[in-house]
Structure formats: C-alpha cells, structure tokens
Amino acid sequence: MYHYVRSEAPALPHFIYLHVDDFVRQIDLLLEEERPLSRAEFSNYFVTGEVPADGFVLTFDDGFREHFENVIPALLKRGLWGIFFVPTRILTTPKLLDVHRVHHLLGAFGGEFMMSQAKPLISDDMIMAGRRSEFSNRSYKNQIQSENVTAFKQLFNYFLVPQARSDILDQLMAKFFDEQDLHRDLYMTREMVSEARNAGMVIGSHGVAHEVMTTLSETDRETEYVESRDCL
C-alpha cells in the first residue's frame, strides 16, 4: 500500500517519502519471496468469493504523477499490475487536496514552524465538537514523527471543521507555495489516468477529496462514493 515514490525532494527537507530505488528493491524482494496475484485471480474473487491461498496485490494511493513516471514503468518491466486509487478532485480542480497541503507544508518547514503559523489563525469555534477526545488517542500512533508534526496533522485532519480547515490551508498555501504549479507537478492528469488503465493498471476510487470518512455525515460519505465513481 504505497503513497509517495520519488527520486528526491530537495525543496522539502522534512518530507516523508519512499525513494524509487528502494521501491524497486522492495518489489524485487517481494517477487523472490511471494507470488503476485494475477488480475484474473483478483477479479475472480469478486465473482466467486474464493480467496486465493497466497499472493500479493500492489496498491498506490492518491493519483500522484510520480506513480505514472516512476511506478508504472517498474511494474510493466516486471510484468506486474497494480491498483491506483485516485481522489477525483485532482482531475477537476487545480488545488492540492487538503491532506497533501498538510504534507507539503510540513515537508517544507517542519512541525514547530507550521504550528506557529497556524495557531494565530484558529479560534475555538473552528474545532469540531466532541472530536478532540475521540481522535487524539487514536491517530498517528504508529508513525515516528515529532510532537508538533502529530499535532499539526491531527488539527487539520480531525479537529477543524471542514470549511475552517480549507480556509486556513488556503491562507498558508498562498503564503508559501505556488499551488497551481505544485498541482501540475504532483498529480496525474486525466490522460495519464487513462493511459495507466490502458497499460493494464486498475483505477479505483479514493473518494472525491480524500476525506476522513469517519468525520463525515452519512450524506457526505455517500457523495464521496457516488461522485468519485461517476467521475472515474
């Protein structure tokens, strides 16, 4: 279950990613030790309910351009396929998804600085009622990161009401990045998604905007599912 796979991130000294060379080594090790499921075996499960005895499936989240440029060529060279889960707003709106805005702000400046920039913009009425106690003990416990990085991610992914979250991230992104250029460099285009599918990859829904589904109402969750599938 992969996310960022790139060769370098010189402008983002705090950014967490997997180097493409390490990704290739991981895939080759997997092929030595385990068996990749064929697309036919994978698809057959949904028809028959018969679970294969062994094997692995590779998945890639978020519709990144680096998947098209770095991952897919490595898979095709080895006769592999993968599932690419695409949040469909990246195909319709020239702004980063909020989750990726958080990653890039932290990646460029670190948690302590970004908390200092965010706190003056936040008032108590922007915090979701009842969310702090519910999520503070559950999220990011398995990630190795600083206290400020954890606090910043919890704040924007769980505690802030959606409109306040987006408004504050709008302000922070405008202050530090050219977001249209960043969007162009970060995400696959519609043409790339189509080309990936034509090359044998599976394109799956990752919602519209990569929301944390447990923070959404039932109606909003349904919108994420239906609109993303319609777009794809």
Secondary structure, 3 states (H helix, E strand, C coil): CECCEECCCCCCCCCCCEEHHHHHHHHHHHHHHCCECCHHHHHHHHHHCCCCCCCECEEEECCEHHHHHHHHHHHHHCCCCEEEEECHHHHCCCCCCHHHHHHHHHHHHCHHHHHHHHHHHCCHHHECCCHHHHHCCCCCCCCCCCHHHHHHHHHHHHHECHHHHHHHHHHHHHHHCCHHHHHHHHECCHHHHHHHHHCCCEEEECCCCCCCHHHCCHHHHHHHHHHHHHHC
